[in-house]
Amino acid sequence: MTEHHNDCNECGKCITPSINHENDTLYTFLIYSENTPGLLSQITAVFTRRQVNIESLNVCASSTPGVHKFNITCYCNEDMAKMLTRQMEKRIEVLQANYYTDDEIFINETSLIKISTPMMLANKNVSKIIRKYEGRIIEVNSTYAAVEKTGVTDTILSLYDELNKLGVVFQFVRSGRISITRSKVEKLDTYLAEREKQRQSNI
């Protein structure tokens, strides 16, 4: 029998993950943490234990010295998003975790597409499509050309789909989403300032 809690979002055992994304929202989770070995596997385990598929994951150093920033996207409902956030914040090394919808953040992503040079020269539509999506050719030789495209996910995928339909694509890779919030208040800075104030008061 499943154990129920007063707050069903507390452990996630009572929340059934969606099989499809029709009624789900794409959420971006921004997690700030200390740079600790093994933390990545702990964070991803929060999603896998609840059968929530991670769409993209990007980890990098943040503007705060010693603090790393995780950008993770997944489709789920808001109850699940709240629960995932709470579970991640239970990790000692995690300083703060929040979730956002696309209208609450600025989003960017980079991609590289390797295409056939002979086919590009033979088919003028290839160059037209690259210009249409403002792609940038960063390398070209007699065998292949490398196209770079930076922007939102939908635009990058549209460029790839149109080139792929022409049969010119050799390889395709995306960096994963990076994002910053639209808020005028930096939640992490506020949290760290409050923590330092509390530390000083305890001395």
Backbone hydrogen bonds in HBPLUS format (Angstrom, degrees):
<---DONOR---> <-ACCEPTOR-->    atom                        ^
c    i                          cat <-CA-CA->   ^        H-A-AA   ^      H-
h    n   atom  resd res      DA  || num        DHA   H-A  angle D-A-AA Bond
n    s   type  num  typ     dist DA aas  dist angle  dist       angle   num
A0010-GLU N   A0007-ASP O   2.94 MM   3  5.52 166.5  1.96 123.9 127.1     1
A0015-ILE N   A0012-GLY O   3.24 MM   3  5.19 156.6  2.30 100.6 107.7     2
A0024-ASP N   A0021-HIS O   3.19 MM   3  4.84 160.0  2.23  99.0 104.9     3
A0025-THR N   A0076-CYS O   3.00 MM  51  5.65 173.6  2.00 143.8 142.2     4
A0076-CYS N   A0025-THR O   3.12 MM  51  5.65 158.0  2.17 147.2 149.5     5
A0027-TYR N   A0074-CYS O   2.90 MM  47  5.64 164.1  1.93 166.6 161.3     6
A0074-CYS N   A0027-TYR O   3.09 MM  47  5.64 150.3  2.18 150.0 159.0     7
A0028-THR N   A0100-TYR O   2.87 MM  72  5.17 165.6  1.89 151.3 156.3     8
A0100-TYR N   A0028-THR O   2.83 MM  72  5.17 142.6  1.97 136.9 149.3     9
A0029-PHE N   A0072-ILE O   2.64 MM  43  5.05 173.3  1.64 162.6 164.2    10
A0072-ILE N   A0029-PHE O   3.02 MM  43  5.05 164.9  2.04 145.5 150.3    11
A0030-LEU N   A0098-ASN O   2.91 MM  68  5.50 155.2  1.97 153.4 161.6    12
A0098-ASN N   A0030-LEU O   3.09 MM  68  5.50 151.0  2.18 139.6 148.6    13
A0031-ILE N   A0070-PHE O   3.06 MM  39  4.96 159.2  2.10 136.7 143.4    14
A0070-PHE N   A0031-ILE O   2.79 MM  39  4.96 160.9  1.82 147.7 154.3    15
A0032-TYR N   A0096-GLN O   2.81 MM  64  5.29 167.8  1.82 161.7 166.0    16
A0095-LEU N   A0032-TYR O   2.75 MM  63  5.52 142.2  1.89 136.8 148.8    17
A0096-GLN N   A0032-TYR O   3.26 MM  64  5.29 160.8  2.30 139.0 140.3    18
A0033-SER N   A0068-HIS O   2.97 MM  35  5.37 157.8  2.02 147.8 154.2    19
A0068-HIS N   A0033-SER O   2.84 MM  35  5.37 161.5  1.87 158.8 162.1    20
A0034-GLU N   A0093-GLU O   2.95 MM  59  5.38 159.3  2.00 147.1 152.9    21
A0036-THR N   A0034-GLU O   2.96 MM   2  5.70 121.0  2.32 112.1  95.6    22
A0039-LEU N   A0036-THR O   3.32 MM   3  5.87 162.2  2.36 136.3 136.5    23
A0042-GLN N   A0038-GLY O   3.38 MM   4  6.67 149.7  2.48 141.4 149.6    24
A0042-GLN N   A0039-LEU O   3.05 MM   3  5.00 117.5  2.46  94.0 110.0    25
A0043-ILE N   A0039-LEU O   2.92 MM   4  6.22 156.4  1.98 156.9 162.8    26
A0044-THR N   A0040-LEU O   2.97 MM   4  6.21 170.7  1.98 156.6 158.8    27
A0045-ALA N   A0041-SER O   3.03 MM   4  5.99 141.9  2.18 134.0 144.1    28
A0046-VAL N   A0043-ILE O   3.07 MM   3  5.36 136.9  2.26 103.2 114.5    29
A0047-PHE N   A0044-THR O   3.10 MM   3  5.39 129.6  2.37 102.3 114.2    30
A0048-THR N   A0044-THR O   3.04 MM   4  6.39 166.9  2.06 154.0 157.5    31
A0049-ARG N   A0045-ALA O   2.94 MM   4  5.82 160.8  1.98 146.3 150.5    32
A0050-ARG N   A0047-PHE O   3.11 MM   3  5.45 138.4  2.29 104.1 115.4    33
A0052-VAL N   A0047-PHE O   2.99 MM   5  5.08 173.6  2.00 145.7 144.0    34
A0051-GLN N   A0048-THR O   3.09 MM   3  4.85 165.3  2.11 104.6 106.5    35
A0055-GLU N   A0073-THR O   2.77 MM  18  5.38 154.4  1.83 143.6 149.4    36
A0073-THR N   A0056-SER O   3.02 MM  17  5.33 159.0  2.07 146.4 149.1    37
A0058-ASN N   A0071-ASN O   2.87 MM  13  5.02 146.7  1.98 140.7 150.5    38
A0071-ASN N   A0058-ASN O   2.74 MM  13  5.02 161.4  1.77 156.3 161.8    39
A0060-CYS N   A0069-LYS O   3.06 MM   9  5.50 156.5  2.12 148.0 155.4    40
A0069-LYS N   A0060-CYS O   2.76 MM   9  5.50 173.8  1.77 175.1 177.2    41
A0062-SER N   A0067-VAL O   2.94 MM   5  5.79 166.9  1.95 156.6 154.7    42
A0067-VAL N   A0064-THR O   3.06 MM   3  5.56 154.7  2.12 145.5 143.9    43
A0081-ALA N   A0077-ASN O   3.03 MM   4  6.34 154.3  2.10 147.2 155.3    44
A0082-LYS N   A0078-GLU O   2.89 MM   4  6.11 160.1  1.93 154.0 157.5    45
A0083-MET N   A0079-ASP O   3.09 MM   4  6.30 160.0  2.13 145.1 150.7    46
A0084-LEU N   A0080-MET O   2.86 MM   4  6.06 164.2  1.88 156.2 160.0    47
A0085-THR N   A0081-ALA O   3.06 MM   4  6.19 158.8  2.10 144.9 150.5    48
A0086-ARG N   A0082-LYS O   3.04 MM   4  6.32 159.8  2.08 149.2 154.2    49
A0087-GLN N   A0083-MET O   2.93 MM   4  6.18 159.9  1.97 152.7 158.4    50
A0088-MET N   A0084-LEU O   2.99 MM   4  6.22 154.2  2.06 149.0 155.4    51
A0089-GLU N   A0085-THR O   3.06 MM   4  6.27 154.4  2.13 148.2 155.0    52
A0090-LYS N   A0087-GLN O   3.29 MM   3  5.32 148.6  2.40  96.3 105.4    53
A0091-ARG N   A0088-MET O   3.13 MM   3  5.74 160.1  2.17 114.0 119.7    54
A0094-VAL N   A0091-ARG O   3.08 MM   3  5.41 147.7  2.18 109.6 119.0    55
A0104-GLU N   A0101-THR O   3.00 MM   3  5.57 164.5  2.03 121.4 125.9    56
A0182-ARG N   A0104-GLU O   3.06 MM  78  5.71 154.0  2.13 145.4 138.9    57
A0106-PHE N   A0180-ILE O   2.74 MM  74  5.36 165.1  1.76 166.6 171.7    58
A0180-ILE N   A0106-PHE O   3.13 MM  74  5.36 147.4  2.24 139.6 149.4    59
A0108-ASN N   A0178-ILE O   3.02 MM  70  5.51 148.9  2.12 162.5 163.4    60
A0178-ILE N   A0108-ASN O   2.95 MM  70  5.51 163.8  1.98 163.0 165.3    61
A0109-GLU N   A0151-GLY O   2.91 MM  42  5.39 117.3  2.31 134.0 150.4    62
A0151-GLY N   A0109-GLU O   2.87 MM  42  5.39 158.5  1.92 155.5 162.5    63
A0175-SER N   A0110-THR O   2.76 MM  65  5.34 154.0  1.83 169.0 173.3    64
A0111-SER N   A0149-LYS O   2.87 MM  38  5.30 139.7  2.04 139.9 152.9    65
A0149-LYS N   A0111-SER O   3.10 MM  38  5.30 161.1  2.14 137.8 142.2    66
A0112-LEU N   A0173-VAL O   2.95 MM  61  5.47 155.1  2.02 152.0 159.2    67
A0173-VAL N   A0112-LEU O   3.04 MM  61  5.47 152.6  2.12 154.9 161.7    68
A0113-ILE N   A0147-VAL O   2.81 MM  34  5.02 156.7  1.86 146.5 154.0    69
A0147-VAL N   A0113-ILE O   2.77 MM  34  5.02 167.0  1.79 147.6 152.2    70
A0114-LYS N   A0171-GLN O   2.90 MM  57  4.95 163.1  1.93 136.6 142.4    71
A0170-PHE N   A0114-LYS O   2.62 MM  56  5.30 173.3  1.62 160.1 160.4    72
A0171-GLN N   A0114-LYS O   3.26 MM  57  4.95 156.0  2.32 126.6 132.2    73
A0115-ILE N   A0145-ALA O   2.88 MM  30  5.35 167.2  1.89 160.5 163.3    74
A0145-ALA N   A0115-ILE O   2.86 MM  30  5.35 152.2  1.94 146.4 153.6    75
A0116-SER N   A0168-VAL O   2.89 MM  52  5.33 144.9  2.01 143.0 154.4    76
A0120-MET N   A0116-SER O   2.98 MM   4  6.10 144.8  2.10 140.2 150.6    77
A0117-THR N   A0143-THR O   3.15 MM  26  5.43 167.6  2.17 114.2 117.3    78
A0121-LEU N   A0117-THR O   2.93 MM   4  6.18 156.6  1.99 157.6 162.7    79
A0122-ALA N   A0118-PRO O   3.02 MM   4  6.17 141.7  2.17 137.2 147.9    80
A0123-ASN N   A0119-MET O   3.00 MM   4  5.99 134.1  2.22 139.1 148.9    81
A0126-VAL N   A0123-ASN O   3.16 MM   3  5.93 156.3  2.22 119.4 124.7    82
A0128-LYS N   A0124-LYS O   3.26 MM   4  6.53 156.7  2.31 146.3 153.2    83
A0129-ILE N   A0125-ASN O   2.90 MM   4  6.06 156.0  1.96 147.0 152.2    84
A0130-ILE N   A0126-VAL O   3.11 MM   4  6.40 158.9  2.16 148.9 154.6    85
A0131-ARG N   A0127-SER O   2.99 MM   4  6.22 160.5  2.03 148.8 153.6    86
A0132-LYS N   A0128-LYS O   2.83 MM   4  5.98 153.0  1.91 145.1 153.6    87
A0133-TYR N   A0129-ILE O   3.16 MM   4  6.41 151.1  2.25 148.6 153.4    88
A0135-GLY N   A0130-ILE O   2.81 MM   5  5.03 167.2  1.83 158.6 156.0    89
A0134-GLU N   A0131-ARG O   3.02 MM   3  4.77 159.1  2.07 101.4 107.2    90
A0136-ARG N   A0148-GLU O   2.81 MM  12  5.07 161.8  1.84 149.5 155.7    91
A0148-GLU N   A0136-ARG O   2.70 MM  12  5.07 170.4  1.71 148.1 150.6    92
A0138-ILE N   A0146-ALA O   2.88 MM   8  5.74 150.0  1.97 156.2 165.9    93
A0146-ALA N   A0139-GLU O   2.76 MM   7  5.06 159.7  1.80 143.4 148.9    94
A0141-ASN N   A0144-TYR O   2.95 MM   3  5.65 154.9  2.01 157.7 166.0    95
A0156-ILE N   A0152-VAL O   3.19 MM   4  6.47 163.3  2.22 156.1 161.1    96
A0157-LEU N   A0153-THR O   2.92 MM   4  6.15 164.2  1.95 160.1 164.2    97
A0158-SER N   A0154-ASP O   2.96 MM   4  6.10 145.5  2.08 139.7 149.4    98
A0159-LEU N   A0155-THR O   3.03 MM   4  6.29 157.4  2.08 149.7 154.6    99
A0160-TYR N   A0156-ILE O   3.05 MM   4  6.33 165.1  2.08 149.5 153.5   100
A0161-ASP N   A0157-LEU O   2.86 MM   4  6.01 163.2  1.89 146.9 151.8   101
A0162-GLU N   A0158-SER O   3.06 MM   4  6.24 162.3  2.09 149.2 153.0   102
A0163-LEU N   A0159-LEU O   3.10 MM   4  6.31 162.2  2.13 152.5 157.3   103
A0164-ASN N   A0160-TYR O   2.79 MM   4  5.87 157.4  1.84 154.3 161.7   104
A0165-LYS N   A0161-ASP O   3.01 MM   4  6.15 145.9  2.13 142.7 150.5   105
A0166-LEU N   A0163-LEU O   3.08 MM   3  5.29 137.6  2.26  99.8 111.7   106
A0167-GLY N   A0164-ASN O   2.94 MM   3  5.04 154.7  2.01 103.1 111.3   107
A0190-THR N   A0186-GLU O   3.10 MM   4  6.40 159.8  2.14 156.1 162.0   108
A0191-TYR N   A0187-LYS O   2.94 MM   4  6.15 159.1  1.99 147.5 153.4   109
A0192-LEU N   A0188-LEU O   2.85 MM   4  6.09 166.0  1.87 158.1 161.2   110
A0193-ALA N   A0189-ASP O   2.94 MM   4  6.04 154.4  2.00 145.1 152.2   111
A0194-GLU N   A0190-THR O   3.02 MM   4  6.21 156.5  2.07 146.6 152.6   112
A0195-ARG N   A0191-TYR O   2.91 MM   4  6.16 153.9  1.98 148.3 156.1   113
A0196-GLU N   A0192-LEU O   2.93 MM   4  6.10 155.9  1.99 145.1 151.2   114
A0197-LYS N   A0193-ALA O   2.97 MM   4  6.14 153.4  2.04 142.6 150.2   115
A0198-GLN N   A0194-GLU O   2.97 MM   4  6.19 153.7  2.04 144.3 151.0   116
A0199-ARG N   A0195-ARG O   2.92 MM   4  6.15 151.6  2.01 142.9 151.1   117
A0200-GLN N   A0196-GLU O   2.92 MM   4  6.14 158.3  1.96 149.6 154.6   118
A0201-SER N   A0197-LYS O   3.07 MM   4  6.29 147.4  2.18 139.8 148.4   119
A0202-ASN N   A0198-GLN O   3.19 MM   4  6.41 127.9  2.48 137.7 150.1   120
A0202-ASN N   A0199-ARG O   3.16 MM   3  5.24 139.9  2.33  97.3 108.6   121
A0203-ILE N   A0200-GLN O   3.27 MM   3  5.34 154.4  2.33  99.7 107.2   122
